[in-house]
Amino acid sequence: MTEASPEGGQTGGRSRWLHENSADTRAPGGPEPRVYEIAFSRVWDQLLKYVGRRWWWTLAHRDEDLGLISVRCAVPLLRWSDDLTIWVALDSNGLTRVEAFSRARRRDFDLGMNRRRIRRMLKSLDRALGPRARLPEFAPGGDARDAPGGT
């Protein structure tokens, strides 16, 4: 059975499954994306270093020109595998923006693992880049400098 979406289309089991088994910094209620007043290359290098240190993570693809990192994350004891995609880009003000999407593969639940995975990665990135590097996020897809009181 499908339900009508607010846009007039159909929402089916696939979209509900994706919503319940994924975490996305671009979605309302998802983990908060990051905006840094740091050079793209430094953020990119820190993310690759983080991915390389994870025991059960395999770098599937990276493209610095596109700002794209794709990772396969394994949970060996449970024989689960998740996909993690990380985007790094410069916004219109030259600030470095980091967004991520993680989803479960071939199972009906993720036990919150995808959300925790993204939050841990972003917190680690915050620590590695220093306390003054991160700018507060004010609106999805927005820019911290456009907000009242922004610099």
PyMOL commands that place a pseudoatom at each C-alpha (Angstrom):
pseudoatom trace, name=CA, resn=MET, resi=1, chain=A, elem=C, hetatm=0, pos=[0.000, 0.000, 0.000]
pseudoatom trace, name=CA, resn=THR, resi=2, chain=A, elem=C, hetatm=0, pos=[1.261, 3.470, -0.823]
pseudoatom trace, name=CA, resn=GLU, resi=3, chain=A, elem=C, hetatm=0, pos=[0.399, 6.835, 0.640]
pseudoatom trace, name=CA, resn=ALA, resi=4, chain=A, elem=C, hetatm=0, pos=[0.047, 10.174, -1.110]
pseudoatom trace, name=CA, resn=SER, resi=5, chain=A, elem=C, hetatm=0, pos=[2.914, 12.528, -0.457]
pseudoatom trace, name=CA, resn=PRO, resi=6, chain=A, elem=C, hetatm=0, pos=[2.398, 16.275, 0.160]
pseudoatom trace, name=CA, resn=GLU, resi=7, chain=A, elem=C, hetatm=0, pos=[3.745, 16.914, -3.361]
pseudoatom trace, name=CA, resn=GLY, resi=8, chain=A, elem=C, hetatm=0, pos=[0.955, 14.805, -4.862]
pseudoatom trace, name=CA, resn=GLY, resi=9, chain=A, elem=C, hetatm=0, pos=[3.135, 11.808, -5.716]
pseudoatom trace, name=CA, resn=GLN, resi=10, chain=A, elem=C, hetatm=0, pos=[3.231, 8.368, -4.200]
pseudoatom trace, name=CA, resn=THR, resi=11, chain=A, elem=C, hetatm=0, pos=[5.358, 7.391, -1.227]
pseudoatom trace, name=CA, resn=GLY, resi=12, chain=A, elem=C, hetatm=0, pos=[5.936, 3.719, -0.891]
pseudoatom trace, name=CA, resn=GLY, resi=13, chain=A, elem=C, hetatm=0, pos=[7.792, 1.262, 1.204]
pseudoatom trace, name=CA, resn=ARG, resi=14, chain=A, elem=C, hetatm=0, pos=[11.154, 2.216, -0.325]
pseudoatom trace, name=CA, resn=SER, resi=15, chain=A, elem=C, hetatm=0, pos=[11.031, 5.863, 0.795]
pseudoatom trace, name=CA, resn=ARG, resi=16, chain=A, elem=C, hetatm=0, pos=[9.860, 4.898, 4.302]
pseudoatom trace, name=CA, resn=TRP, resi=17, chain=A, elem=C, hetatm=0, pos=[12.606, 2.264, 4.499]
pseudoatom trace, name=CA, resn=LEU, resi=18, chain=A, elem=C, hetatm=0, pos=[15.234, 4.789, 3.421]
pseudoatom trace, name=CA, resn=HIS, resi=19, chain=A, elem=C, hetatm=0, pos=[14.041, 7.356, 5.972]
pseudoatom trace, name=CA, resn=GLU, resi=20, chain=A, elem=C, hetatm=0, pos=[14.047, 4.833, 8.836]
pseudoatom trace, name=CA, resn=ASN, resi=21, chain=A, elem=C, hetatm=0, pos=[17.414, 3.263, 7.956]
pseudoatom trace, name=CA, resn=SER, resi=22, chain=A, elem=C, hetatm=0, pos=[19.514, 6.280, 7.131]
pseudoatom trace, name=CA, resn=ALA, resi=23, chain=A, elem=C, hetatm=0, pos=[20.884, 9.528, 8.498]
pseudoatom trace, name=CA, resn=ASP, resi=24, chain=A, elem=C, hetatm=0, pos=[21.292, 12.640, 6.368]
pseudoatom trace, name=CA, resn=THR, resi=25, chain=A, elem=C, hetatm=0, pos=[22.673, 16.046, 7.336]
pseudoatom trace, name=CA, resn=ARG, resi=26, chain=A, elem=C, hetatm=0, pos=[20.580, 17.580, 4.524]
pseudoatom trace, name=CA, resn=ALA, resi=27, chain=A, elem=C, hetatm=0, pos=[17.273, 16.307, 5.949]
pseudoatom trace, name=CA, resn=PRO, resi=28, chain=A, elem=C, hetatm=0, pos=[15.198, 18.053, 8.627]
pseudoatom trace, name=CA, resn=GLY, resi=29, chain=A, elem=C, hetatm=0, pos=[15.917, 16.461, 11.985]
pseudoatom trace, name=CA, resn=GLY, resi=30, chain=A, elem=C, hetatm=0, pos=[19.126, 14.882, 10.706]
pseudoatom trace, name=CA, resn=PRO, resi=31, chain=A, elem=C, hetatm=0, pos=[22.583, 15.393, 12.156]
pseudoatom trace, name=CA, resn=GLU, resi=32, chain=A, elem=C, hetatm=0, pos=[23.742, 18.999, 11.818]
pseudoatom trace, name=CA, resn=PRO, resi=33, chain=A, elem=C, hetatm=0, pos=[26.048, 19.655, 8.833]
pseudoatom trace, name=CA, resn=ARG, resi=34, chain=A, elem=C, hetatm=0, pos=[29.261, 21.572, 9.386]
pseudoatom trace, name=CA, resn=VAL, resi=35, chain=A, elem=C, hetatm=0, pos=[30.520, 24.884, 8.057]
pseudoatom trace, name=CA, resn=TYR, resi=36, chain=A, elem=C, hetatm=0, pos=[34.185, 25.696, 8.651]
pseudoatom trace, name=CA, resn=GLU, resi=37, chain=A, elem=C, hetatm=0, pos=[36.279, 28.786, 8.182]
pseudoatom trace, name=CA, resn=ILE, resi=38, chain=A, elem=C, hetatm=0, pos=[39.145, 26.504, 7.163]
pseudoatom trace, name=CA, resn=ALA, resi=39, chain=A, elem=C, hetatm=0, pos=[40.649, 25.683, 3.761]
pseudoatom trace, name=CA, resn=PHE, resi=40, chain=A, elem=C, hetatm=0, pos=[38.919, 22.930, 1.783]
pseudoatom trace, name=CA, resn=SER, resi=41, chain=A, elem=C, hetatm=0, pos=[42.167, 20.935, 1.537]
pseudoatom trace, name=CA, resn=ARG, resi=42, chain=A, elem=C, hetatm=0, pos=[42.634, 20.802, 5.299]
pseudoatom trace, name=CA, resn=VAL, resi=43, chain=A, elem=C, hetatm=0, pos=[39.062, 19.593, 5.892]
pseudoatom trace, name=CA, resn=TRP, resi=44, chain=A, elem=C, hetatm=0, pos=[39.388, 17.057, 3.035]
pseudoatom trace, name=CA, resn=ASP, resi=45, chain=A, elem=C, hetatm=0, pos=[42.679, 15.686, 4.433]
pseudoatom trace, name=CA, resn=GLN, resi=46, chain=A, elem=C, hetatm=0, pos=[41.221, 15.358, 7.948]
pseudoatom trace, name=CA, resn=LEU, resi=47, chain=A, elem=C, hetatm=0, pos=[38.212, 13.433, 6.633]
pseudoatom trace, name=CA, resn=LEU, resi=48, chain=A, elem=C, hetatm=0, pos=[40.426, 11.029, 4.663]
pseudoatom trace, name=CA, resn=LYS, resi=49, chain=A, elem=C, hetatm=0, pos=[42.615, 10.555, 7.729]
pseudoatom trace, name=CA, resn=TYR, resi=50, chain=A, elem=C, hetatm=0, pos=[39.525, 9.781, 9.844]
pseudoatom trace, name=CA, resn=VAL, resi=51, chain=A, elem=C, hetatm=0, pos=[38.206, 7.268, 7.294]
pseudoatom trace, name=CA, resn=GLY, resi=52, chain=A, elem=C, hetatm=0, pos=[41.639, 5.612, 7.091]
pseudoatom trace, name=CA, resn=ARG, resi=53, chain=A, elem=C, hetatm=0, pos=[41.775, 5.131, 10.884]
pseudoatom trace, name=CA, resn=ARG, resi=54, chain=A, elem=C, hetatm=0, pos=[38.430, 3.299, 11.100]
pseudoatom trace, name=CA, resn=TRP, resi=55, chain=A, elem=C, hetatm=0, pos=[38.959, -0.443, 11.448]
pseudoatom trace, name=CA, resn=TRP, resi=56, chain=A, elem=C, hetatm=0, pos=[36.011, -1.691, 9.441]
pseudoatom trace, name=CA, resn=TRP, resi=57, chain=A, elem=C, hetatm=0, pos=[35.650, 1.132, 6.952]
pseudoatom trace, name=CA, resn=THR, resi=58, chain=A, elem=C, hetatm=0, pos=[36.723, 0.708, 3.328]
pseudoatom trace, name=CA, resn=LEU, resi=59, chain=A, elem=C, hetatm=0, pos=[37.251, 3.733, 1.115]
pseudoatom trace, name=CA, resn=ALA, resi=60, chain=A, elem=C, hetatm=0, pos=[35.207, 2.943, -1.988]
pseudoatom trace, name=CA, resn=HIS, resi=61, chain=A, elem=C, hetatm=0, pos=[35.732, 6.168, -3.929]
pseudoatom trace, name=CA, resn=ARG, resi=62, chain=A, elem=C, hetatm=0, pos=[37.125, 9.645, -3.534]
pseudoatom trace, name=CA, resn=ASP, resi=63, chain=A, elem=C, hetatm=0, pos=[37.056, 12.556, -5.916]
pseudoatom trace, name=CA, resn=GLU, resi=64, chain=A, elem=C, hetatm=0, pos=[38.578, 15.762, -4.639]
pseudoatom trace, name=CA, resn=ASP, resi=65, chain=A, elem=C, hetatm=0, pos=[37.342, 17.766, -7.651]
pseudoatom trace, name=CA, resn=LEU, resi=66, chain=A, elem=C, hetatm=0, pos=[33.742, 16.820, -6.802]
pseudoatom trace, name=CA, resn=GLY, resi=67, chain=A, elem=C, hetatm=0, pos=[34.370, 16.888, -3.036]
pseudoatom trace, name=CA, resn=LEU, resi=68, chain=A, elem=C, hetatm=0, pos=[33.011, 13.330, -2.743]
pseudoatom trace, name=CA, resn=ILE, resi=69, chain=A, elem=C, hetatm=0, pos=[34.094, 10.521, -0.416]
pseudoatom trace, name=CA, resn=SER, resi=70, chain=A, elem=C, hetatm=0, pos=[32.270, 7.159, -0.512]
pseudoatom trace, name=CA, resn=VAL, resi=71, chain=A, elem=C, hetatm=0, pos=[32.860, 4.586, 2.207]
pseudoatom trace, name=CA, resn=ARG, resi=72, chain=A, elem=C, hetatm=0, pos=[31.577, 1.111, 2.953]
pseudoatom trace, name=CA, resn=CYS, resi=73, chain=A, elem=C, hetatm=0, pos=[31.188, 0.619, 6.713]
pseudoatom trace, name=CA, resn=ALA, resi=74, chain=A, elem=C, hetatm=0, pos=[31.084, -2.932, 8.015]
pseudoatom trace, name=CA, resn=VAL, resi=75, chain=A, elem=C, hetatm=0, pos=[29.795, -4.255, 11.334]
pseudoatom trace, name=CA, resn=PRO, resi=76, chain=A, elem=C, hetatm=0, pos=[31.540, -7.659, 11.220]
pseudoatom trace, name=CA, resn=LEU, resi=77, chain=A, elem=C, hetatm=0, pos=[29.985, -9.318, 14.263]
pseudoatom trace, name=CA, resn=LEU, resi=78, chain=A, elem=C, hetatm=0, pos=[26.499, -8.759, 12.857]
pseudoatom trace, name=CA, resn=ARG, resi=79, chain=A, elem=C, hetatm=0, pos=[27.615, -9.084, 9.204]
pseudoatom trace, name=CA, resn=TRP, resi=80, chain=A, elem=C, hetatm=0, pos=[26.048, -5.747, 8.370]
pseudoatom trace, name=CA, resn=SER, resi=81, chain=A, elem=C, hetatm=0, pos=[27.277, -3.251, 5.842]
pseudoatom trace, name=CA, resn=ASP, resi=82, chain=A, elem=C, hetatm=0, pos=[26.316, 0.416, 5.468]
pseudoatom trace, name=CA, resn=ASP, resi=83, chain=A, elem=C, hetatm=0, pos=[27.147, 3.056, 2.890]
pseudoatom trace, name=CA, resn=LEU, resi=84, chain=A, elem=C, hetatm=0, pos=[28.489, 6.462, 3.916]
pseudoatom trace, name=CA, resn=THR, resi=85, chain=A, elem=C, hetatm=0, pos=[28.770, 9.383, 1.493]
pseudoatom trace, name=CA, resn=ILE, resi=86, chain=A, elem=C, hetatm=0, pos=[30.520, 12.599, 2.496]
pseudoatom trace, name=CA, resn=TRP, resi=87, chain=A, elem=C, hetatm=0, pos=[30.387, 15.837, 0.511]
pseudoatom trace, name=CA, resn=VAL, resi=88, chain=A, elem=C, hetatm=0, pos=[32.887, 18.656, 1.022]
pseudoatom trace, name=CA, resn=ALA, resi=89, chain=A, elem=C, hetatm=0, pos=[32.304, 21.906, -0.871]
pseudoatom trace, name=CA, resn=LEU, resi=90, chain=A, elem=C, hetatm=0, pos=[32.993, 25.607, -0.763]
pseudoatom trace, name=CA, resn=ASP, resi=91, chain=A, elem=C, hetatm=0, pos=[29.948, 27.829, -0.398]
pseudoatom trace, name=CA, resn=SER, resi=92, chain=A, elem=C, hetatm=0, pos=[29.460, 31.243, -2.001]
pseudoatom trace, name=CA, resn=ASN, resi=93, chain=A, elem=C, hetatm=0, pos=[31.492, 32.912, 0.771]
pseudoatom trace, name=CA, resn=GLY, resi=94, chain=A, elem=C, hetatm=0, pos=[34.447, 30.545, 0.491]
pseudoatom trace, name=CA, resn=LEU, resi=95, chain=A, elem=C, hetatm=0, pos=[33.521, 28.624, 3.648]
pseudoatom trace, name=CA, resn=THR, resi=96, chain=A, elem=C, hetatm=0, pos=[33.988, 24.849, 3.647]
pseudoatom trace, name=CA, resn=ARG, resi=97, chain=A, elem=C, hetatm=0, pos=[30.739, 22.915, 4.073]
pseudoatom trace, name=CA, resn=VAL, resi=98, chain=A, elem=C, hetatm=0, pos=[30.595, 19.218, 5.074]
pseudoatom trace, name=CA, resn=GLU, resi=99, chain=A, elem=C, hetatm=0, pos=[27.466, 17.102, 4.625]
pseudoatom trace, name=CA, resn=ALA, resi=100, chain=A, elem=C, hetatm=0, pos=[27.026, 13.353, 4.983]
pseudoatom trace, name=CA, resn=PHE, resi=101, chain=A, elem=C, hetatm=0, pos=[24.532, 10.595, 4.254]
pseudoatom trace, name=CA, resn=SER, resi=102, chain=A, elem=C, hetatm=0, pos=[24.698, 7.093, 5.704]
pseudoatom trace, name=CA, resn=ARG, resi=103, chain=A, elem=C, hetatm=0, pos=[22.258, 4.289, 4.967]
pseudoatom trace, name=CA, resn=ALA, resi=104, chain=A, elem=C, hetatm=0, pos=[21.763, 0.673, 5.922]
pseudoatom trace, name=CA, resn=ARG, resi=105, chain=A, elem=C, hetatm=0, pos=[22.200, -2.009, 3.276]
pseudoatom trace, name=CA, resn=ARG, resi=106, chain=A, elem=C, hetatm=0, pos=[19.721, -4.870, 2.976]
pseudoatom trace, name=CA, resn=ARG, resi=107, chain=A, elem=C, hetatm=0, pos=[18.076, -4.730, 6.374]
pseudoatom trace, name=CA, resn=ASP, resi=108, chain=A, elem=C, hetatm=0, pos=[14.960, -3.205, 7.863]
pseudoatom trace, name=CA, resn=PHE, resi=109, chain=A, elem=C, hetatm=0, pos=[16.604, -1.358, 10.764]
pseudoatom trace, name=CA, resn=ASP, resi=110, chain=A, elem=C, hetatm=0, pos=[19.846, 0.352, 11.685]
pseudoatom trace, name=CA, resn=LEU, resi=111, chain=A, elem=C, hetatm=0, pos=[19.462, 0.707, 15.480]
pseudoatom trace, name=CA, resn=GLY, resi=112, chain=A, elem=C, hetatm=0, pos=[20.536, 4.350, 15.151]
pseudoatom trace, name=CA, resn=MET, resi=113, chain=A, elem=C, hetatm=0, pos=[23.988, 3.357, 13.895]
pseudoatom trace, name=CA, resn=ASN, resi=114, chain=A, elem=C, hetatm=0, pos=[23.958, 5.654, 10.861]
pseudoatom trace, name=CA, resn=ARG, resi=115, chain=A, elem=C, hetatm=0, pos=[23.091, 8.748, 12.880]
pseudoatom trace, name=CA, resn=ARG, resi=116, chain=A, elem=C, hetatm=0, pos=[25.761, 7.912, 15.491]
pseudoatom trace, name=CA, resn=ARG, resi=117, chain=A, elem=C, hetatm=0, pos=[28.345, 7.236, 12.784]
pseudoatom trace, name=CA, resn=ILE, resi=118, chain=A, elem=C, hetatm=0, pos=[27.841, 10.681, 11.236]
pseudoatom trace, name=CA, resn=ARG, resi=119, chain=A, elem=C, hetatm=0, pos=[27.763, 12.478, 14.600]
pseudoatom trace, name=CA, resn=ARG, resi=120, chain=A, elem=C, hetatm=0, pos=[30.998, 10.784, 15.743]
pseudoatom trace, name=CA, resn=MET, resi=121, chain=A, elem=C, hetatm=0, pos=[32.724, 11.603, 12.476]
pseudoatom trace, name=CA, resn=LEU, resi=122, chain=A, elem=C, hetatm=0, pos=[31.685, 15.267, 12.607]
pseudoatom trace, name=CA, resn=LYS, resi=123, chain=A, elem=C, hetatm=0, pos=[32.642, 15.637, 16.286]
pseudoatom trace, name=CA, resn=SER, resi=124, chain=A, elem=C, hetatm=0, pos=[36.048, 14.146, 15.523]
pseudoatom trace, name=CA, resn=LEU, resi=125, chain=A, elem=C, hetatm=0, pos=[36.429, 16.586, 12.627]
pseudoatom trace, name=CA, resn=ASP, resi=126, chain=A, elem=C, hetatm=0, pos=[35.476, 19.478, 14.934]
pseudoatom trace, name=CA, resn=ARG, resi=127, chain=A, elem=C, hetatm=0, pos=[38.187, 18.433, 17.421]
pseudoatom trace, name=CA, resn=ALA, resi=128, chain=A, elem=C, hetatm=0, pos=[40.833, 17.919, 14.723]
pseudoatom trace, name=CA, resn=LEU, resi=129, chain=A, elem=C, hetatm=0, pos=[40.230, 21.330, 13.128]
pseudoatom trace, name=CA, resn=GLY, resi=130, chain=A, elem=C, hetatm=0, pos=[40.121, 23.239, 16.410]
pseudoatom trace, name=CA, resn=PRO, resi=131, chain=A, elem=C, hetatm=0, pos=[37.417, 25.021, 18.393]
pseudoatom trace, name=CA, resn=ARG, resi=132, chain=A, elem=C, hetatm=0, pos=[37.409, 28.237, 16.344]
pseudoatom trace, name=CA, resn=ALA, resi=133, chain=A, elem=C, hetatm=0, pos=[37.183, 26.580, 12.912]
pseudoatom trace, name=CA, resn=ARG, resi=134, chain=A, elem=C, hetatm=0, pos=[33.495, 25.655, 13.043]
pseudoatom trace, name=CA, resn=LEU, resi=135, chain=A, elem=C, hetatm=0, pos=[30.793, 28.223, 12.367]
pseudoatom trace, name=CA, resn=PRO, resi=136, chain=A, elem=C, hetatm=0, pos=[27.250, 27.714, 13.664]
pseudoatom trace, name=CA, resn=GLU, resi=137, chain=A, elem=C, hetatm=0, pos=[24.661, 26.423, 11.211]
pseudoatom trace, name=CA, resn=PHE, resi=138, chain=A, elem=C, hetatm=0, pos=[21.525, 28.570, 11.007]
pseudoatom trace, name=CA, resn=ALA, resi=139, chain=A, elem=C, hetatm=0, pos=[19.419, 27.115, 8.204]
pseudoatom trace, name=CA, resn=PRO, resi=140, chain=A, elem=C, hetatm=0, pos=[19.514, 23.978, 6.055]
pseudoatom trace, name=CA, resn=GLY, resi=141, chain=A, elem=C, hetatm=0, pos=[21.528, 24.807, 2.983]
pseudoatom trace, name=CA, resn=GLY, resi=142, chain=A, elem=C, hetatm=0, pos=[22.047, 28.277, 4.399]
pseudoatom trace, name=CA, resn=ASP, resi=143, chain=A, elem=C, hetatm=0, pos=[25.133, 30.149, 5.229]
pseudoatom trace, name=CA, resn=ALA, resi=144, chain=A, elem=C, hetatm=0, pos=[26.192, 31.082, 8.739]
pseudoatom trace, name=CA, resn=ARG, resi=145, chain=A, elem=C, hetatm=0, pos=[27.349, 34.516, 7.527]
pseudoatom trace, name=CA, resn=ASP, resi=146, chain=A, elem=C, hetatm=0, pos=[23.863, 35.360, 6.240]
pseudoatom trace, name=CA, resn=ALA, resi=147, chain=A, elem=C, hetatm=0, pos=[22.338, 34.925, 9.691]
pseudoatom trace, name=CA, resn=PRO, resi=148, chain=A, elem=C, hetatm=0, pos=[21.801, 37.820, 12.096]
pseudoatom trace, name=CA, resn=GLY, resi=149, chain=A, elem=C, hetatm=0, pos=[24.917, 38.308, 14.174]
pseudoatom trace, name=CA, resn=GLY, resi=150, chain=A, elem=C, hetatm=0, pos=[27.047, 36.302, 11.704]
pseudoatom trace, name=CA, resn=THR, resi=151, chain=A, elem=C, hetatm=0, pos=[30.473, 37.598, 10.823]
for i in range(1, 151): cmd.bond("trace and resi %d" % i, "trace and resi %d" % (i + 1))
show_as sticks, trace
zoom trace
